[in-house]
């Protein structure tokens, strides 16, 4: 009885397992179980806050009162006619264009340098990738420390070599703040341009090496061409020898 009950339990478990496998093999069910939860999460995390922000922008919301007052497009009209908005928009455009230009220039230059074969090339490549691995917030704190007025690295170097007498407020001066922000941003994201350009240069470098190696042989021909011509010459000479040997044996026979 005990063995029969064990067999029945095992067979029942196998039937249950097969039924689960059959259900999971259904494509529609797998879509519901895998794709739909991700879509719901994105709706809850991304789409709903954006819709809530757009809806609240048409209301006047007091800070300490729960009542919302409908104002329509008044906030948009106020911002579009504000001089502060125009100034901030123009500075944003300058920052975007300038930072991208610096990133492309620095990225292409670094890619051209590390694409060359020199000693410690792999070490230099690893050092170049370090800013990309550092979190953006930490990189911002490093930039603040480097350009600090009192104990920043840049001010210390300039004071020690006698270029300046007192530290400069780099981020407090409008003439330097924008440029330093562009440089700090390029320090983080120029590696993208470096990776893309370096990936494009790799096949070209290998092809150039192959062409130089083949050009170094006599006549500038590749080894496959010379080998095939040597093979044809040897086969023709062997056929001639075979023909001459055949004629000799014919004349020497009685």
N, C-alpha and C positions, 0 to 999 in steps of 0.2 A: 504493500500500500504506500509506503513512504517513497519508494522509487517511482511509482506511478505519479504520485503527487508532485514530485520534483520535476518529472518530465512534462507534466501538464503546465507547471509554472514556467518552465523554460520555453515551451512552445507558445504559451500566451505572451511572454515577453518578446519573443521573436516576431509574433504577429503585430504586436503593438509597435515594435521598432520599424517593421516594414511599412506600417501605416503612416508613421511619422515621416519616413523617407519619401513616401509617395506624395504626402502633402507638401513637403519642402521642395520637391522636384517641380512643383507647379510654378511657372514663371510669374504669374500675377501675384501669387502669395509672397514670393520672394521680393518682388517690387514693393509690396505693401510693408513688409517687415524691414527692409533695408533702406529704400529711397525715401519713403514717406516720412519717417522720423527725422531724417536730415533736413528735408524741406520744411517741416514744421519748426525745427530748431532755428533755421535761418529766418523764417518768418517772424519768430518770436524775438530773436536777437537783433536782426537788422531792419527788416521791413517795418514792423510795428513802431519802433522808435522814430524812424524817419517820417512815417505818416503822422505820428503824434506831434513831432516838431513842426511839420508843415501846418497842421490844424491849429496849433497853439500860436503860430506866428500871425494869425488873423484875429487874435484876441489881445486885449489888455489884461495882463495877469498881475494883480498886486502881490507884493512879496509876503505879506502877513494876512492876506484874506483869501478865502477859497473861491470867491466869485470871479468869474471870467466875463469880460465885457467885449462884445464883438466890435471890432474897429475896421474890419475889411483889409484893404491894401494900404492902410495908412502907414504902417511900419515900413513897407517897401518903398513908398514914395519918400518918406523921411530919409531913409538911408541913401537912396539914389540921388537925392538932391543935396546931400551933405558933402562938404569939402573934405571932412575927415575920411569918409568912405572913398572918395576919389584918390586921396593921397595914399591910403593903405592899399588900394587896388593897384596903383602905379608902382608902389614899392614891391608888391607881390610879384608883378610881372617882371620887374628888374631882377628880383631874387631868383625867380624861376629860370629866366634866360641866362643870367650870369652863372648860376650854379651848374646848369647843364653844360654850358660852354667849358667851364673849368673841368668838369668831370670828363667830358669827351677828350679834351686836350691832354689832361693828366693820364687818363686811361690808355689812350693810344700811345703816348710816349712811354709809359711803363711797359706796355705790351711789346713795343719794338725793342726795348732794352733787354727784357728777360727772354725774348725769343732768340737772342744770340747765345752762342755757346761760350761760356767762360767759367772760371773756377767759382765754386760755391753757387752755381746757378739755382740748384734746388733749394738751398737755404734762402736765397733772395726771394724766390717765389713764395715760400712759406711765410716770410716776413710781410710780403705784399698782401697776402690774404688775411693777415691778423686784424686789420680794422673792420673787415666785414664780419668777423666772428665776435667782435665786441658788441654788446647791446648798445642801442642808440642813446639811451639815457646815460649810461656810463661814459660814452664818448662825449656827450655834452658836458658832463662834469670835468672831464679831462681838458676840454677846450677852455672852459671857464678858469681852470687852474693855470693853464699855460699862459693865458692872456690876462691874468689878474694884475691889478695895478701895484700891489704891495709886494707879493711874493711869487709873481708869475715867472716862468722860465724865460720868456722872451724879454721882459723888462730887465731881468737879472743879467742876461747876456749883453744887452745893449748898454747897461750902466757899467758893467765890468770892462768893456772894450772902449768906453769913453764916448759913445755916440750920443747918449743923452745923460742928463744929470739927475732927473727925477722920472719915476715911472709914469708911463702914459696910460690913461684910462681908455683902453682900446674899445671896449663895448659901450663906453659912455660918450665917445666922440662920434658924431654922425658921419664923419669922413672915413672912419675905419670900420664901424660896426657892420655895415652891410657886406663889405669885402671879407671880413673875418667870418661872418656867417656862411658866406658862399664857400670859403676854403674849408671850414669845418664840415659842411655838408659834403663837399667833394671828397674829403678824406674818407668818409664812410662809403660813398656810393660810386666812386670812380672805378672800383674793382669790377663793376658790372661791365663797363666798356673794355677793361683790360681782358676779362675772360672771353668776351665775344671776339675781340680783335685777335687775341692769341689763338683761339680755336680756328679762326680763319687762316692764320699764318702757318699753322703746323703742317698741313698738306703741302703748301708751297715750299716750305723749307726742306721737307723730305724729298720732294720732286727735284729741287735744285741740287741736293746732295747726290741723288742718283744720276742726274745729268752730268755733274762734274766728275763723278767716278767713271762713267762711260766715256766721257771726253778725254780722260787721262790715258786711255789705251791707244795703241798705234792706229792712226787713221781715224780716230774718233768714233769707231764702230763699237757696238756692244759685243759682249762675249757670246751671245746667242748667235749673231750673224757670223762671226769668225769661226765658231764651232761648226756651224752648218756647212760653211764653205770648205773647211778642212775635211769634214766627213765626205762631201761630194768628191773632193780631190783624191782622197784615199780609196774611195770605191771605184773611181775611174781607173786609177793606177792598178788596182788589183784585178780589174777586168782585163786590162791590157796584158798583164803578166800571165793571166790564165790563158789568153788567146795565144800568146807567143809560146807558152809551154806546150800547148796542144799542137801547134805547127811543128815544133821540134821533135816531138814524139812521133809525128806522122812521117817525117823525112828519115828518121833513124830506123824505122821498122823495115825489114827486108821485103 
